[in-house]
Amino acid sequence: MVMTDPVADMLTRIRNALGAKHESVDVPASKLKSEILRLMKSEGYIKNYKVVGEGEKKTIRVFLKYTRDGKPAIKALKRVSRPGRRVYVGFGEIPPVMSGYGVSVLSTSQGVLTDREARTKRVGGEILCSIW
């Protein structure tokens, strides 16, 4: 089976693992996914992540984060720009997620940034996903 949207696959795996209350989840590795996970960690949505394995078969193990009462730190993960419908915005058009409580992850000319960083650096790009 050919994977047409690896980022959506990663988000779905994380969503499913959170629903099943797993401690961690493995996703096939890529630089883009590592960057998205780096932002998710810095924003406090996941505990940590690490690249496991050698050569072609590298995977990323994502350690999920829950509140004290066992609720997932991530309420929702939404893929915005898809292969069938790309969503690009200028820095002035970056929409706030959940009135600023959530985070958009953008792929810009200056790397993968959160919506806040992109506004600060005054760069637009492709909105990959929204997290809250």
N, CA, C and O of each residue as an XYZ file, in Angstrom:
528
protein
N       0.846     -1.193      0.000
C       0.000      0.000      0.000
C       0.890      1.255      0.000
O       1.825      1.368      0.793
N       0.584      2.176     -0.893
C       1.380      3.398     -1.005
C       0.808      4.468     -0.086
O      -0.394      4.734     -0.087
N       1.697      5.079      0.703
C       1.275      6.134      1.627
C       1.320      7.471      0.882
O       2.386      7.898      0.436
N       0.176      8.125      0.747
C       0.168      9.403      0.031
C       0.353     10.579      0.978
O       0.811     11.641      0.556
N       0.001     10.407      2.270
C       0.130     11.510      3.218
C       0.731     11.015      4.539
O       0.002     10.696      5.478
N       2.074     10.954      4.602
C       2.735     10.447      5.804
C       2.460     11.280      7.059
O       2.408     10.738      8.163
N       2.282     12.603      6.893
C       2.022     13.456      8.063
C       0.661     13.128      8.657
O       0.526     13.024      9.876
N      -0.357     12.963      7.800
C      -1.688     12.599      8.289
C      -1.638     11.240      8.983
O      -2.319     11.026      9.985
N      -0.829     10.325      8.449
C      -0.668      9.001      9.053
C      -0.097      9.134     10.464
O      -0.573      8.483     11.393
N       0.931      9.984     10.622
C       1.533     10.190     11.945
C       0.510     10.770     12.929
O       0.396     10.306     14.063
N      -0.232     11.788     12.480
C      -1.225     12.412     13.357
C      -2.285     11.405     13.776
O      -2.714     11.394     14.930
N      -2.714     10.551     12.833
C      -3.726      9.541     13.132
C      -3.182      8.510     14.120
O      -3.894      8.086     15.030
N      -1.922      8.106     13.944
C      -1.328      7.148     14.886
C      -1.271      7.730     16.295
O      -1.551      7.036     17.273
N      -0.906      9.010     16.391
C      -0.843      9.660     17.704
C      -2.246      9.756     18.299
O      -2.447      9.461     19.477
N      -3.220     10.172     17.477
C      -4.615     10.280     17.920
C      -5.130      8.933     18.453
O      -5.742      8.869     19.519
N      -4.870      7.862     17.695
C      -5.321      6.524     18.096
C      -4.641      6.059     19.380
O      -5.284      5.480     20.256
N      -3.337      6.317     19.487
C      -2.586      5.904     20.680
C      -3.095      6.643     21.920
O      -3.192      6.055     22.998
N      -3.419      7.926     21.770
C      -3.960      8.694     22.892
C      -5.313      8.133     23.315
O      -5.606      8.019     24.505
N      -6.130      7.784     22.328
C      -7.447      7.212     22.620
C      -7.341      5.884     23.352
O      -8.186      5.554     24.184
N      -6.284      5.115     23.034
C      -6.078      3.809     23.665
C      -5.201      3.929     24.921
O      -4.833      2.918     25.519
N      -4.870      5.164     25.318
C      -4.068      5.444     26.510
C      -2.680      4.778     26.494
O      -2.194      4.330     27.532
N      -2.055      4.718     25.327
C      -0.711      4.143     25.232
C       0.322      5.114     25.794
O       0.118      6.327     25.809
N       1.436      4.549     26.254
C       2.553      5.344     26.775
C       3.324      5.991     25.627
O       3.740      7.146     25.718
N       3.513      5.218     24.528
C       4.256      5.725     23.380
C       3.688      5.115     22.099
O       2.911      4.162     22.139
N       4.096      5.690     20.954
C       3.653      5.185     19.649
C       4.809      5.343     18.668
O       5.546      6.328     18.726
N       4.967      4.375     17.769
C       6.034      4.433     16.767
C       5.472      4.896     15.426
O       4.414      4.436     14.996
N       6.188      5.810     14.769
C       5.809      6.260     13.425
C       7.038      6.170     12.527
O       8.155      6.371     13.005
N       6.864      5.872     11.237
C       8.012      5.848     10.325
C       8.704      7.214     10.327
O       8.039      8.250     10.340
N      10.029      7.211     10.314
C      10.794      8.456     10.473
C      10.878      9.273      9.185
O      10.928      8.722      8.085
N      10.893     10.595      9.346
C      11.224     11.521      8.269
C      11.632     12.834      8.925
O      11.297     13.082     10.083
N      12.350     13.673      8.191
C      12.807     14.946      8.749
C      11.621     15.844      9.103
O      11.613     16.489     10.151
N      10.618     15.879      8.216
C       9.449     16.728      8.449
C       8.723     16.314      9.728
O       8.352     17.160     10.542
N       8.523     14.997      9.895
C       7.838     14.508     11.104
C       8.640     14.846     12.354
O       8.065     15.225     13.375
N       9.977     14.712     12.282
C      10.835     15.059     13.426
C      10.659     16.519     13.809
O      10.592     16.859     14.990
N      10.584     17.388     12.789
C      10.411     18.819     13.049
C       9.054     19.115     13.686
O       8.960     19.919     14.613
N       8.001     18.459     13.180
C       6.660     18.653     13.756
C       6.668     18.196     15.214
O       6.116     18.874     16.080
N       7.291     17.049     15.487
C       7.355     16.523     16.861
C       8.196     17.425     17.766
O       7.895     17.575     18.950
N       9.261     18.030     17.199
C      10.085     18.956     17.985
C       9.229     20.126     18.492
O       9.342     20.537     19.646
N       8.367     20.655     17.600
C       7.480     21.751     17.996
C       6.436     21.275     19.003
O       6.114     21.987     19.954
N       5.907     20.061     18.790
C       4.906     19.529     19.727
C       5.505     19.377     21.124
O       4.832     19.615     22.127
N       6.782     18.977     21.177
C       7.457     18.845     22.473
C       7.675     20.216     23.113
O       7.393     20.409     24.296
N       8.186     21.180     22.309
C       8.471     22.506     22.863
C       7.195     23.217     23.327
O       7.239     24.047     24.235
N       6.061     22.888     22.701
C       4.784     23.487     23.098
C       4.114     22.698     24.234
O       3.071     23.108     24.745
N       4.712     21.573     24.624
C       4.196     20.819     25.772
C       3.089     19.828     25.453
O       2.350     19.429     26.352
N       2.955     19.415     24.179
C       1.894     18.467     23.819
C       2.329     17.004     23.940
O       1.491     16.120     24.114
N       3.641     16.746     23.847
C       4.152     15.384     24.040
C       5.320     15.453     25.032
O       5.941     16.503     25.194
N       5.617     14.315     25.699
C       6.740     14.279     26.646
C       8.052     14.376     25.901
O       8.887     15.230     26.199
N       8.234     13.479     24.914
C       9.502     13.424     24.192
C       9.329     12.575     22.939
O       8.263     12.009     22.697
N      10.402     12.496     22.140
C      10.417     11.603     20.981
C      11.866     11.242     20.709
O      12.773     12.013     21.023
N      12.083     10.074     20.128
C      13.450      9.730     19.733
C      13.437      8.838     18.505
O      12.524      8.039     18.299
N      14.483      8.998     17.688
C      14.599      8.206     16.463
C      15.232      6.871     16.832
O      16.295      6.828     17.452
N      14.568      5.774     16.443
C      15.044      4.432     16.758
C      15.304      3.685     15.454
O      14.618      3.918     14.458
N      16.288      2.790     15.452
C      16.519      1.959     14.283
C      17.649      2.464     13.412
O      18.214      3.532     13.649
N      17.968      1.669     12.394
C      19.099      1.956     11.516
C      18.667      2.081     10.061
O      17.666      1.494      9.651
N      19.422      2.845      9.288
C      19.250      2.897      7.839
C      17.847      3.199      7.367
O      17.231      4.176      7.792
N      17.337      2.331      6.464
C      16.024      2.543      5.843
C      14.869      2.390      6.825
O      13.826      3.022      6.663
N      15.053      1.553      7.841
C      13.946      1.187      8.725
C      13.848      2.052      9.978
O      13.417      1.567     11.024
N      14.237      3.310      9.892
C      14.167      4.183     11.061
C      12.718      4.493     11.417
O      11.878      4.707     10.543
N      12.442      4.511     12.722
C      11.129      4.943     13.194
C      11.348      5.988     14.281
O      12.434      6.102     14.850
N      10.298      6.741     14.553
C      10.352      7.723     15.631
C       9.405      7.221     16.714
O       8.226      6.972     16.460
N       9.938      7.075     17.929
C       9.085      6.691     19.055
C       8.631      7.974     19.748
O       9.451      8.769     20.207
N       7.322      8.162     19.817
C       6.750      9.370     20.416
C       6.209      9.009     21.792
O       5.360      8.127     21.925
N       6.711      9.704     22.821
C       6.238      9.461     24.181
C       5.116     10.443     24.487
O       5.323     11.655     24.523
N       3.925      9.897     24.707
C       2.726     10.720     24.846
C       2.598     11.303     26.250
O       3.141     10.769     27.217
N       1.870     12.407     26.335
C       1.745     13.125     27.597
C       0.275     13.154     28.028
O      -0.623     13.392     27.221
N       0.060     12.907     29.313
C      -1.291     12.929     29.875
C      -1.300     13.831     31.107
O      -0.263     14.066     31.727
N      -2.493     14.335     31.452
C      -2.622     15.145     32.667
C      -2.642     14.210     33.873
O      -2.628     12.989     33.711
N      -2.676     14.778     35.088
C      -2.680     13.949     36.306
C      -3.882     13.008     36.352
O      -3.773     11.876     36.823
N      -5.021     13.481     35.864
C      -6.219     12.630     35.900
C      -6.356     11.752     34.648
O      -7.433     11.225     34.369
N      -5.265     11.601     33.903
C      -5.245     10.645     32.799
C      -5.803     11.125     31.466
O      -5.973     10.333     30.540
N      -6.091     12.435     31.367
C      -6.590     12.955     30.091
C      -5.396     13.286     29.188
O      -4.362     13.737     29.679
N      -5.529     13.065     27.871
C      -4.418     13.388     26.967
C      -4.121     14.889     26.946
O      -5.037     15.706     27.045
N      -2.838     15.253     26.817
C      -2.450     16.664     26.721
C      -2.962     17.265     25.411
O      -3.196     18.470     25.322
N      -3.134     16.409     24.393
C      -3.638     16.862     23.098
C      -5.136     16.589     23.032
O      -5.568     15.439     23.118
N      -5.925     17.649     22.877
C      -7.375     17.454     22.734
C      -7.727     17.094     21.301
O      -8.604     16.265     21.060
N      -7.038     17.723     20.346
C      -7.318     17.444     18.933
C      -6.081     17.691     18.084
O      -5.290     18.597     18.349
N      -5.936     16.861     17.059
C      -4.884     17.005     16.047
C      -5.597     17.045     14.715
O      -6.317     16.110     14.366
N      -5.403     18.129     13.958
C      -6.131     18.243     12.696
C      -5.170     18.533     11.558
O      -4.363     19.458     11.646
N      -5.250     17.752     10.493
C      -4.442     17.992      9.295
C      -5.127     19.098      8.516
O      -6.301     18.962      8.175
N      -4.433     20.189      8.224
C      -5.043     21.299      7.504
C      -4.758     21.188      6.008
O      -5.682     21.065      5.205
N      -3.477     21.231      5.637
C      -3.100     21.158      4.230
C      -2.899     19.694      3.852
O      -2.076     19.001      4.450
N      -3.643     19.231      2.869
C      -3.562     17.824      2.452
C      -3.005     17.767      1.035
O      -2.962     18.784      0.342
N      -2.571     16.558      0.593
C      -2.069     16.463     -0.783
C      -3.110     16.889     -1.815
O      -2.749     17.422     -2.864
N      -4.377     16.668     -1.539
C      -5.430     17.053     -2.480
C      -5.829     18.508     -2.394
O      -6.422     19.049     -3.328
N      -5.511     19.148     -1.281
C      -5.877     20.551     -1.100
C      -4.857     21.234     -0.197
O      -4.964     21.202      1.029
N      -3.869     21.849     -0.833
C      -2.819     22.532     -0.087
C      -3.347     23.867      0.427
O      -4.119     24.543     -0.253
N      -2.925     24.238      1.629
C      -3.367     25.498      2.228
C      -2.135     26.350      2.541
O      -1.348     26.026      3.431
N      -1.985     27.443      1.792
C      -0.867     28.360      1.991
C      -1.399     29.696      2.500
O      -2.467     30.141      2.080
N      -0.655     30.337      3.408
C      -1.057     31.646      3.927
C       0.152     32.565      4.022
O       1.284     32.115      4.194
N      -0.113     33.860      3.908
C       0.910     34.863      4.195
C       0.943     35.043      5.703
O       0.023     34.604      6.393
N       2.001     35.689      6.238
C       2.099     35.788      7.699
C       0.945     36.581      8.308
O       0.579     36.355      9.462
N       0.378     37.495      7.551
C      -0.742     38.285      8.065
C      -2.058     37.530      8.082
O      -3.016     37.966      8.720
N      -2.113     36.398      7.383
C      -3.361     35.634      7.273
C      -3.353     34.383      8.130
O      -4.303     33.602      8.073
N      -2.296     34.163      8.935
C      -2.225     32.939      9.743
C      -3.336     32.979     10.787
O      -3.340     33.851     11.655
N      -4.293     32.026     10.706
C      -5.429     32.074     11.632
C      -5.039     31.572     13.023
O      -4.289     30.603     13.140
N      -5.542     32.226     14.085
C      -5.283     31.704     15.427
C      -6.068     30.399     15.635
O      -7.182     30.254     15.132
N      -5.484     29.462     16.372
C      -6.146     28.186     16.645
C      -6.777     28.266     18.028
O      -6.095     28.574     19.006
N      -8.054     27.996     18.113
C      -8.790     28.036     19.380
C      -8.523     29.358     20.133
O      -8.198     29.352     21.320
N      -8.664     30.470     19.426
C      -8.436     31.817     19.971
C      -7.069     31.952     20.631
O      -6.926     32.664     21.624
N      -6.064     31.272     20.084
C      -4.714     31.405     20.608
C      -4.311     30.302     21.585
O      -3.148     30.232     21.981
N      -5.257     29.434     21.984
C      -4.923     28.346     22.914
C      -4.244     27.193     22.193
O      -3.484     26.446     22.809
N      -4.501     27.035     20.908
C      -3.891     25.962     20.136
C      -2.706     26.471     19.336
O      -2.335     27.642     19.409
N      -2.120     25.559     18.569
C      -0.934     25.892     17.784
C      -1.117     25.379     16.363
O      -1.588     24.261     16.154
N      -0.740     26.206     15.383
C      -0.656     25.736     14.002
C       0.806     25.455     13.708
O       1.686     26.194     14.149
N       1.067     24.386     12.963
C       2.428     24.078     12.544
C       2.527     24.433     11.065
O       1.766     23.919     10.246
N       3.472     25.319     10.724
C       3.638     25.767      9.345
C       4.981     25.336      8.784
O       5.991     25.332      9.487
N       4.981     24.973      7.507
C       6.223     24.719      6.788
C       6.540     26.002      6.031
O       5.815     26.385      5.113
N       7.637     26.671      6.423
C       7.972     27.961      5.818
C       9.343     27.883      5.156
O      10.014     26.852      5.204
N       9.743     28.986      4.539
C      11.069     29.056      3.926
C      12.161     29.041      4.997
O      13.328     28.793      4.694
N      11.779     29.306      6.251
C      12.757     29.306      7.348
C      12.605     28.070      8.230
O      12.995     28.079      9.397
N      12.037     27.012      7.665
C      11.882     25.767      8.415
C      10.467     25.587      8.933
O       9.571     26.368      8.613
N      10.276     24.555      9.730
C       8.963     24.270     10.302
C       8.820     25.111     11.566
O       9.628     25.002     12.489
N       7.778     25.956     11.599
C       7.577     26.891     12.707
C       6.157     26.793     13.256
O       5.249     26.310     12.578
N       5.976     27.262     14.504
C       4.620     27.404     15.037
C       4.032     28.686     14.449
O       4.759     29.513     13.899
N       2.722     28.844     14.568
C       2.083     30.057     14.038
C       2.653     31.311     14.696
O       2.822     32.336     14.035
N       2.951     31.235     16.000
C       3.510     32.377     16.723
C       4.884     32.770     16.180
O       5.153     33.946     15.934
N       5.757     31.758     15.996
C       7.107     32.030     15.472
C       7.031     32.613     14.063
O       7.778     33.530     13.723
N       6.118     32.071     13.239
C       5.988     32.547     11.862
C       5.544     34.010     11.831
O       6.041     34.792     11.021
N       4.605     34.384     12.716
C       4.161     35.784     12.774
C       5.312     36.684     13.212
O       5.504     37.766     12.657
N       6.081     36.236     14.210
C       7.217     37.017     14.719
C       8.263     37.227     13.630
O       8.791     38.327     13.468
N       8.562     36.152     12.877
C       9.570     36.245     11.812
C       8.998     36.821     10.518
O       9.720     37.026      9.542
N       7.687     37.078     10.527
C       6.993     37.645      9.371
C       7.146     36.790      8.109
O       7.442     37.302      7.030
N       6.937     35.469      8.267
C       6.950     34.569      7.111
C       5.647     33.777      7.058
O       5.085     33.403      8.087
N       5.186     33.535      5.845
C       4.013     32.697      5.639
C       4.472     31.323      5.194
O       5.669     31.041      5.149
N       3.515     30.472      4.865
C       3.874     29.137      4.390
C       2.681     28.233      4.324
O       1.539     28.688      4.260
N       2.951     26.935      4.338
C       1.892     25.932      4.251
C       1.497     25.507      5.656
O       2.357     25.094      6.433
N       0.200     25.599      6.004
C      -0.261     25.158      7.317
C      -0.364     23.637      7.286
O      -1.243     23.081      6.628
N       0.539     22.966      8.002
C       0.544     21.496      8.002
C      -0.563     20.939      8.874
O      -1.344     20.098      8.431
N      -0.635     21.418     10.149
C      -1.662     20.880     11.048
C      -1.940     21.870     12.173
O      -1.199     22.828     12.390
N      -3.039     21.602     12.881
C      -3.408     22.385     14.054
C      -3.496     21.457     15.258
O      -3.966     20.325     15.137
N      -3.053     21.923     16.404
C      -3.059     21.118     17.625
C      -3.685     21.949     18.737
O      -3.371     23.129     18.891
N      -4.557     21.336     19.497
C      -5.041     21.990     20.718
C      -5.469     20.962     21.730
O      -5.907     21.317     22.824
